[in-house]
Amino acid sequence: MEAGSTPEVADLPTARETSRALLWMSERNLHVLAQRSPSPDEFRALADRLFAIWARAAGISPGS
């Protein structure tokens, strides 16, 4: 998949809305996790999941 090739980032207005939604999703998930006094491994696992979602939305491979 080529970077920027997904419908979520096909044009600037759609990319902005997608980014806004992803930011709120990320913030909310990190906030909820932080309320439970998680371990560093739990934070890392969530960060890895969120990164994979961001990368897919952007049309890039998470391993790139």
N, C-alpha and C positions, 0 to 999 in steps of 0.2 A: 504494500500500500504506500502510495506517495504522500508525503506530508501535505496537508491542506486539501486532501482529496475527498474527505468525508462530507456529507451534506451539512453536518453541524458547523462547518467552517467554510462553506462554499462561497459565501459573500460576507462582507463586513458586518451588516446588521445582524445576520444570523450568528456569526462568530461572536459578536458582542453579547447577545442574549445567552448563547451557550456558555460563554465564559462566566457571565454573571451567575447563571444557575450552578455551574461547577464550583465557583467560589463559595457560594452559600452552602452547597452540599458539603464541601470540604470543611468549612468553618463549623458547621453544625455537628458533623461527625467527630471532629477533634474536640469540640466543646463537651459533647456528651461523654466521650471517652475520658476526658480529663476529670470529670465529676466523680469518676470511680477510682481515682488514684491508681492508674494503671502502671504496669511495669514498662521499662524501656522497650521490651520486646513487643508489647501490645501497641505502643505508639509506632514502632517500626512497621509492624504488620499493617496497621491502618494506613500509614504513609505509603507503603508499597501498593496497597489496593487503590488508593486515591490516585497515585501516579499512573497506574495502569489505565484507569478510567480516563484521565486527562490525555494520556498518550493516544488511546484509541480514538477519542473525540477529535484530536488533532490530526489523525491519520498517520501517526508514526508508530514504530515498533517500540514497546517499552524497553527493549534491550539495546536500542540504538544509542 
